Amino acid sequence: MLQNFISNAIRYTQKGKILLGCRHTGNSIRIEVWDTGVGIPEDKLSEVFEEFRRINNPKHSKVEGLGLGLAITERIAHILEHPISVRSWPGKGTVFSVNVPLGETSKAIKQQPENRGWTRSKGLEGLMCWLWITSQVFWKA
């Protein structure tokens, strides 16, 4: 699902920024992909999830595709019971999101630490990693 959201954001954002973010909401995490692309008119928002449907917009016609990605994404979300949503502002951008339920900590498998002395993760303590996606990909580590 996220791969589709991100690839669409890259396709439809000629200039500007793309942001991948997460928000804790109750018993779930909402994962959002924001872009500053061309946007989608409000009356066309539900159409983006229809098979073989492409929004009739001159800026969209420059992008190739069959119009299946979001239809498949919606079906996967339905099967997994992970609600997805879209909000958009024409000329300003779009945000697609998926709500993923938090797991039950009591069912988590706790990995036993290996007793090998120094481990790699200690060397990464305090590390910040940034990924900025614009027309190029930048990493900060």
PyMOL CGO cylinders between C-alpha atoms (Angstrom):
from pymol import cmd
from pymol.cgo import CYLINDER

trace = [
    CYLINDER, 0.00, 0.00, 0.00, 2.71, 2.46, 0.99, 0.3, 1, 1, 1, 1, 1, 1,
    CYLINDER, 2.71, 2.46, 0.99, 4.73, 1.65, -2.11, 0.3, 1, 1, 1, 1, 1, 1,
    CYLINDER, 4.73, 1.65, -2.11, 1.75, 2.66, -4.25, 0.3, 1, 1, 1, 1, 1, 1,
    CYLINDER, 1.75, 2.66, -4.25, 1.11, 5.85, -2.27, 0.3, 1, 1, 1, 1, 1, 1,
    CYLINDER, 1.11, 5.85, -2.27, 4.77, 6.86, -2.50, 0.3, 1, 1, 1, 1, 1, 1,
    CYLINDER, 4.77, 6.86, -2.50, 5.19, 5.99, -6.19, 0.3, 1, 1, 1, 1, 1, 1,
    CYLINDER, 5.19, 5.99, -6.19, 2.05, 7.99, -7.05, 0.3, 1, 1, 1, 1, 1, 1,
    CYLINDER, 2.05, 7.99, -7.05, 3.33, 10.93, -5.00, 0.3, 1, 1, 1, 1, 1, 1,
    CYLINDER, 3.33, 10.93, -5.00, 6.60, 10.84, -6.95, 0.3, 1, 1, 1, 1, 1, 1,
    CYLINDER, 6.60, 10.84, -6.95, 4.78, 10.57, -10.29, 0.3, 1, 1, 1, 1, 1, 1,
    CYLINDER, 4.78, 10.57, -10.29, 2.41, 13.47, -9.70, 0.3, 1, 1, 1, 1, 1, 1,
    CYLINDER, 2.41, 13.47, -9.70, 4.80, 15.85, -7.92, 0.3, 1, 1, 1, 1, 1, 1,
    CYLINDER, 4.80, 15.85, -7.92, 6.79, 17.61, -10.63, 0.3, 1, 1, 1, 1, 1, 1,
    CYLINDER, 6.79, 17.61, -10.63, 8.16, 20.17, -8.18, 0.3, 1, 1, 1, 1, 1, 1,
    CYLINDER, 8.16, 20.17, -8.18, 7.85, 20.34, -4.45, 0.3, 1, 1, 1, 1, 1, 1,
    CYLINDER, 7.85, 20.34, -4.45, 8.06, 17.85, -1.62, 0.3, 1, 1, 1, 1, 1, 1,
    CYLINDER, 8.06, 17.85, -1.62, 6.87, 14.45, -0.49, 0.3, 1, 1, 1, 1, 1, 1,
    CYLINDER, 6.87, 14.45, -0.49, 6.54, 13.58, 3.18, 0.3, 1, 1, 1, 1, 1, 1,
    CYLINDER, 6.54, 13.58, 3.18, 6.03, 10.17, 4.78, 0.3, 1, 1, 1, 1, 1, 1,
    CYLINDER, 6.03, 10.17, 4.78, 4.72, 10.51, 8.31, 0.3, 1, 1, 1, 1, 1, 1,
    CYLINDER, 4.72, 10.51, 8.31, 3.10, 8.50, 11.10, 0.3, 1, 1, 1, 1, 1, 1,
    CYLINDER, 3.10, 8.50, 11.10, 0.59, 9.55, 13.73, 0.3, 1, 1, 1, 1, 1, 1,
    CYLINDER, 0.59, 9.55, 13.73, -0.47, 7.55, 16.77, 0.3, 1, 1, 1, 1, 1, 1,
    CYLINDER, -0.47, 7.55, 16.77, -4.27, 7.63, 16.90, 0.3, 1, 1, 1, 1, 1, 1,
    CYLINDER, -4.27, 7.63, 16.90, -5.91, 5.59, 19.65, 0.3, 1, 1, 1, 1, 1, 1,
    CYLINDER, -5.91, 5.59, 19.65, -5.21, 1.90, 19.02, 0.3, 1, 1, 1, 1, 1, 1,
    CYLINDER, -5.21, 1.90, 19.02, -3.62, 2.41, 15.61, 0.3, 1, 1, 1, 1, 1, 1,
    CYLINDER, -3.62, 2.41, 15.61, -0.92, 4.19, 13.68, 0.3, 1, 1, 1, 1, 1, 1,
    CYLINDER, -0.92, 4.19, 13.68, -1.98, 6.34, 10.73, 0.3, 1, 1, 1, 1, 1, 1,
    CYLINDER, -1.98, 6.34, 10.73, 0.72, 6.29, 8.06, 0.3, 1, 1, 1, 1, 1, 1,
    CYLINDER, 0.72, 6.29, 8.06, 0.42, 9.24, 5.69, 0.3, 1, 1, 1, 1, 1, 1,
    CYLINDER, 0.42, 9.24, 5.69, 2.04, 10.15, 2.39, 0.3, 1, 1, 1, 1, 1, 1,
    CYLINDER, 2.04, 10.15, 2.39, 1.79, 13.88, 1.66, 0.3, 1, 1, 1, 1, 1, 1,
    CYLINDER, 1.79, 13.88, 1.66, 2.78, 15.49, -1.61, 0.3, 1, 1, 1, 1, 1, 1,
    CYLINDER, 2.78, 15.49, -1.61, 2.74, 18.97, -3.13, 0.3, 1, 1, 1, 1, 1, 1,
    CYLINDER, 2.74, 18.97, -3.13, 1.64, 17.67, -6.52, 0.3, 1, 1, 1, 1, 1, 1,
    CYLINDER, 1.64, 17.67, -6.52, -1.24, 18.68, -8.78, 0.3, 1, 1, 1, 1, 1, 1,
    CYLINDER, -1.24, 18.68, -8.78, -3.98, 17.56, -6.40, 0.3, 1, 1, 1, 1, 1, 1,
    CYLINDER, -3.98, 17.56, -6.40, -7.33, 15.93, -7.14, 0.3, 1, 1, 1, 1, 1, 1,
    CYLINDER, -7.33, 15.93, -7.14, -10.66, 17.77, -7.39, 0.3, 1, 1, 1, 1, 1, 1,
    CYLINDER, -10.66, 17.77, -7.39, -13.02, 16.89, -4.51, 0.3, 1, 1, 1, 1, 1, 1,
    CYLINDER, -13.02, 16.89, -4.51, -15.68, 15.46, -6.84, 0.3, 1, 1, 1, 1, 1, 1,
    CYLINDER, -15.68, 15.46, -6.84, -13.08, 13.02, -8.29, 0.3, 1, 1, 1, 1, 1, 1,
    CYLINDER, -13.08, 13.02, -8.29, -11.63, 11.69, -5.03, 0.3, 1, 1, 1, 1, 1, 1,
    CYLINDER, -11.63, 11.69, -5.03, -13.69, 8.48, -4.96, 0.3, 1, 1, 1, 1, 1, 1,
    CYLINDER, -13.69, 8.48, -4.96, -12.88, 7.79, -8.62, 0.3, 1, 1, 1, 1, 1, 1,
    CYLINDER, -12.88, 7.79, -8.62, -9.17, 7.33, -7.96, 0.3, 1, 1, 1, 1, 1, 1,
    CYLINDER, -9.17, 7.33, -7.96, -9.92, 3.95, -6.35, 0.3, 1, 1, 1, 1, 1, 1,
    CYLINDER, -9.92, 3.95, -6.35, -11.86, 2.64, -9.38, 0.3, 1, 1, 1, 1, 1, 1,
    CYLINDER, -11.86, 2.64, -9.38, -10.19, 0.15, -11.75, 0.3, 1, 1, 1, 1, 1, 1,
    CYLINDER, -10.19, 0.15, -11.75, -8.79, 1.61, -14.98, 0.3, 1, 1, 1, 1, 1, 1,
    CYLINDER, -8.79, 1.61, -14.98, -9.89, 5.08, -13.91, 0.3, 1, 1, 1, 1, 1, 1,
    CYLINDER, -9.89, 5.08, -13.91, -7.56, 8.00, -14.52, 0.3, 1, 1, 1, 1, 1, 1,
    CYLINDER, -7.56, 8.00, -14.52, -8.51, 11.57, -13.63, 0.3, 1, 1, 1, 1, 1, 1,
    CYLINDER, -8.51, 11.57, -13.63, -9.03, 13.70, -16.73, 0.3, 1, 1, 1, 1, 1, 1,
    CYLINDER, -9.03, 13.70, -16.73, -6.49, 16.43, -16.07, 0.3, 1, 1, 1, 1, 1, 1,
    CYLINDER, -6.49, 16.43, -16.07, -3.85, 17.68, -18.53, 0.3, 1, 1, 1, 1, 1, 1,
    CYLINDER, -3.85, 17.68, -18.53, -1.20, 17.48, -15.80, 0.3, 1, 1, 1, 1, 1, 1,
    CYLINDER, -1.20, 17.48, -15.80, -2.16, 13.85, -15.07, 0.3, 1, 1, 1, 1, 1, 1,
    CYLINDER, -2.16, 13.85, -15.07, -2.07, 12.83, -18.72, 0.3, 1, 1, 1, 1, 1, 1,
    CYLINDER, -2.07, 12.83, -18.72, 1.73, 13.26, -18.76, 0.3, 1, 1, 1, 1, 1, 1,
    CYLINDER, 1.73, 13.26, -18.76, 1.97, 10.28, -16.41, 0.3, 1, 1, 1, 1, 1, 1,
    CYLINDER, 1.97, 10.28, -16.41, 1.68, 6.75, -17.75, 0.3, 1, 1, 1, 1, 1, 1,
    CYLINDER, 1.68, 6.75, -17.75, -0.29, 4.06, -15.96, 0.3, 1, 1, 1, 1, 1, 1,
    CYLINDER, -0.29, 4.06, -15.96, -3.28, 1.78, -16.22, 0.3, 1, 1, 1, 1, 1, 1,
    CYLINDER, -3.28, 1.78, -16.22, -5.23, 3.11, -13.28, 0.3, 1, 1, 1, 1, 1, 1,
    CYLINDER, -5.23, 3.11, -13.28, -5.02, -0.11, -11.29, 0.3, 1, 1, 1, 1, 1, 1,
    CYLINDER, -5.02, -0.11, -11.29, -2.64, 0.75, -8.44, 0.3, 1, 1, 1, 1, 1, 1,
    CYLINDER, -2.64, 0.75, -8.44, -5.09, 2.44, -6.09, 0.3, 1, 1, 1, 1, 1, 1,
    CYLINDER, -5.09, 2.44, -6.09, -7.85, -0.07, -6.88, 0.3, 1, 1, 1, 1, 1, 1,
    CYLINDER, -7.85, -0.07, -6.88, -5.51, -2.89, -5.84, 0.3, 1, 1, 1, 1, 1, 1,
    CYLINDER, -5.51, -2.89, -5.84, -4.38, -0.91, -2.80, 0.3, 1, 1, 1, 1, 1, 1,
    CYLINDER, -4.38, -0.91, -2.80, -7.99, -0.40, -1.70, 0.3, 1, 1, 1, 1, 1, 1,
    CYLINDER, -7.99, -0.40, -1.70, -8.72, -4.13, -2.03, 0.3, 1, 1, 1, 1, 1, 1,
    CYLINDER, -8.72, -4.13, -2.03, -5.66, -5.06, 0.03, 0.3, 1, 1, 1, 1, 1, 1,
    CYLINDER, -5.66, -5.06, 0.03, -6.67, -2.51, 2.67, 0.3, 1, 1, 1, 1, 1, 1,
    CYLINDER, -6.67, -2.51, 2.67, -10.17, -3.98, 2.77, 0.3, 1, 1, 1, 1, 1, 1,
    CYLINDER, -10.17, -3.98, 2.77, -8.87, -7.56, 3.18, 0.3, 1, 1, 1, 1, 1, 1,
    CYLINDER, -8.87, -7.56, 3.18, -6.49, -6.48, 5.96, 0.3, 1, 1, 1, 1, 1, 1,
    CYLINDER, -6.49, -6.48, 5.96, -9.18, -4.28, 7.54, 0.3, 1, 1, 1, 1, 1, 1,
    CYLINDER, -9.18, -4.28, 7.54, -6.81, -1.30, 7.42, 0.3, 1, 1, 1, 1, 1, 1,
    CYLINDER, -6.81, -1.30, 7.42, -8.88, 1.75, 6.42, 0.3, 1, 1, 1, 1, 1, 1,
    CYLINDER, -8.88, 1.75, 6.42, -7.38, 4.05, 3.81, 0.3, 1, 1, 1, 1, 1, 1,
    CYLINDER, -7.38, 4.05, 3.81, -8.32, 7.62, 3.01, 0.3, 1, 1, 1, 1, 1, 1,
    CYLINDER, -8.32, 7.62, 3.01, -7.45, 10.46, 0.70, 0.3, 1, 1, 1, 1, 1, 1,
    CYLINDER, -7.45, 10.46, 0.70, -7.65, 14.23, 1.05, 0.3, 1, 1, 1, 1, 1, 1,
    CYLINDER, -7.65, 14.23, 1.05, -6.60, 16.66, -1.63, 0.3, 1, 1, 1, 1, 1, 1,
    CYLINDER, -6.60, 16.66, -1.63, -6.34, 20.32, -2.50, 0.3, 1, 1, 1, 1, 1, 1,
    CYLINDER, -6.34, 20.32, -2.50, -6.21, 20.99, -6.26, 0.3, 1, 1, 1, 1, 1, 1,
    CYLINDER, -6.21, 20.99, -6.26, -3.02, 22.79, -7.20, 0.3, 1, 1, 1, 1, 1, 1,
    CYLINDER, -3.02, 22.79, -7.20, -1.58, 22.24, -3.71, 0.3, 1, 1, 1, 1, 1, 1,
    CYLINDER, -1.58, 22.24, -3.71, -1.26, 18.50, -3.13, 0.3, 1, 1, 1, 1, 1, 1,
    CYLINDER, -1.26, 18.50, -3.13, -2.71, 15.30, -1.77, 0.3, 1, 1, 1, 1, 1, 1,
    CYLINDER, -2.71, 15.30, -1.77, -2.40, 13.05, 1.26, 0.3, 1, 1, 1, 1, 1, 1,
    CYLINDER, -2.40, 13.05, 1.26, -3.13, 9.32, 1.20, 0.3, 1, 1, 1, 1, 1, 1,
    CYLINDER, -3.13, 9.32, 1.20, -3.22, 7.46, 4.49, 0.3, 1, 1, 1, 1, 1, 1,
    CYLINDER, -3.22, 7.46, 4.49, -3.70, 3.99, 5.94, 0.3, 1, 1, 1, 1, 1, 1,
    CYLINDER, -3.70, 3.99, 5.94, -4.62, 3.12, 9.54, 0.3, 1, 1, 1, 1, 1, 1,
    CYLINDER, -4.62, 3.12, 9.54, -2.70, 0.13, 10.88, 0.3, 1, 1, 1, 1, 1, 1,
    CYLINDER, -2.70, 0.13, 10.88, -3.84, -1.34, 14.22, 0.3, 1, 1, 1, 1, 1, 1,
    CYLINDER, -3.84, -1.34, 14.22, -1.28, -1.63, 16.99, 0.3, 1, 1, 1, 1, 1, 1,
    CYLINDER, -1.28, -1.63, 16.99, -0.30, -5.17, 17.86, 0.3, 1, 1, 1, 1, 1, 1,
    CYLINDER, -0.30, -5.17, 17.86, -0.87, -6.70, 21.27, 0.3, 1, 1, 1, 1, 1, 1,
    CYLINDER, -0.87, -6.70, 21.27, 2.33, -6.47, 23.28, 0.3, 1, 1, 1, 1, 1, 1,
    CYLINDER, 2.33, -6.47, 23.28, 1.43, -9.66, 25.14, 0.3, 1, 1, 1, 1, 1, 1,
    CYLINDER, 1.43, -9.66, 25.14, 1.67, -11.58, 21.84, 0.3, 1, 1, 1, 1, 1, 1,
    CYLINDER, 1.67, -11.58, 21.84, 5.00, -10.07, 20.82, 0.3, 1, 1, 1, 1, 1, 1,
    CYLINDER, 5.00, -10.07, 20.82, 7.92, -12.47, 20.61, 0.3, 1, 1, 1, 1, 1, 1,
    CYLINDER, 7.92, -12.47, 20.61, 10.70, -11.04, 22.70, 0.3, 1, 1, 1, 1, 1, 1,
    CYLINDER, 10.70, -11.04, 22.70, 14.08, -11.66, 21.19, 0.3, 1, 1, 1, 1, 1, 1,
    CYLINDER, 14.08, -11.66, 21.19, 16.74, -12.76, 23.63, 0.3, 1, 1, 1, 1, 1, 1,
    CYLINDER, 16.74, -12.76, 23.63, 19.86, -10.61, 23.42, 0.3, 1, 1, 1, 1, 1, 1,
    CYLINDER, 19.86, -10.61, 23.42, 22.99, -12.35, 22.27, 0.3, 1, 1, 1, 1, 1, 1,
    CYLINDER, 22.99, -12.35, 22.27, 25.87, -12.20, 24.68, 0.3, 1, 1, 1, 1, 1, 1,
    CYLINDER, 25.87, -12.20, 24.68, 28.59, -11.29, 22.17, 0.3, 1, 1, 1, 1, 1, 1,
    CYLINDER, 28.59, -11.29, 22.17, 30.07, -8.20, 23.79, 0.3, 1, 1, 1, 1, 1, 1,
    CYLINDER, 30.07, -8.20, 23.79, 29.74, -5.05, 21.70, 0.3, 1, 1, 1, 1, 1, 1,
    CYLINDER, 29.74, -5.05, 21.70, 26.81, -5.14, 19.29, 0.3, 1, 1, 1, 1, 1, 1,
    CYLINDER, 26.81, -5.14, 19.29, 26.20, -2.96, 16.26, 0.3, 1, 1, 1, 1, 1, 1,
    CYLINDER, 26.20, -2.96, 16.26, 23.08, -1.35, 17.70, 0.3, 1, 1, 1, 1, 1, 1,
    CYLINDER, 23.08, -1.35, 17.70, 25.09, 0.25, 20.51, 0.3, 1, 1, 1, 1, 1, 1,
    CYLINDER, 25.09, 0.25, 20.51, 27.12, 2.05, 17.87, 0.3, 1, 1, 1, 1, 1, 1,
    CYLINDER, 27.12, 2.05, 17.87, 23.93, 3.52, 16.42, 0.3, 1, 1, 1, 1, 1, 1,
    CYLINDER, 23.93, 3.52, 16.42, 22.68, 4.94, 19.70, 0.3, 1, 1, 1, 1, 1, 1,
    CYLINDER, 22.68, 4.94, 19.70, 21.49, 8.53, 19.25, 0.3, 1, 1, 1, 1, 1, 1,
    CYLINDER, 21.49, 8.53, 19.25, 21.67, 8.35, 15.46, 0.3, 1, 1, 1, 1, 1, 1,
    CYLINDER, 21.67, 8.35, 15.46, 19.20, 10.46, 13.47, 0.3, 1, 1, 1, 1, 1, 1,
    CYLINDER, 19.20, 10.46, 13.47, 18.33, 9.47, 9.94, 0.3, 1, 1, 1, 1, 1, 1,
    CYLINDER, 18.33, 9.47, 9.94, 16.46, 11.78, 7.59, 0.3, 1, 1, 1, 1, 1, 1,
    CYLINDER, 16.46, 11.78, 7.59, 15.06, 10.98, 4.18, 0.3, 1, 1, 1, 1, 1, 1,
    CYLINDER, 15.06, 10.98, 4.18, 13.93, 13.92, 2.09, 0.3, 1, 1, 1, 1, 1, 1,
    CYLINDER, 13.93, 13.92, 2.09, 12.23, 13.05, -1.17, 0.3, 1, 1, 1, 1, 1, 1,
    CYLINDER, 12.23, 13.05, -1.17, 11.99, 15.85, -3.70, 0.3, 1, 1, 1, 1, 1, 1,
    CYLINDER, 11.99, 15.85, -3.70, 13.25, 15.72, -7.23, 0.3, 1, 1, 1, 1, 1, 1,
    CYLINDER, 13.25, 15.72, -7.23, 16.30, 13.95, -5.74, 0.3, 1, 1, 1, 1, 1, 1,
    CYLINDER, 16.30, 13.95, -5.74, 16.79, 11.64, -2.79, 0.3, 1, 1, 1, 1, 1, 1,
    CYLINDER, 16.79, 11.64, -2.79, 18.89, 12.88, 0.11, 0.3, 1, 1, 1, 1, 1, 1,
    CYLINDER, 18.89, 12.88, 0.11, 20.01, 10.92, 3.15, 0.3, 1, 1, 1, 1, 1, 1,
    CYLINDER, 20.01, 10.92, 3.15, 21.26, 12.32, 6.40, 0.3, 1, 1, 1, 1, 1, 1,
    CYLINDER, 21.26, 12.32, 6.40, 22.68, 9.87, 8.88, 0.3, 1, 1, 1, 1, 1, 1,
]
cmd.load_cgo(trace, "trace")
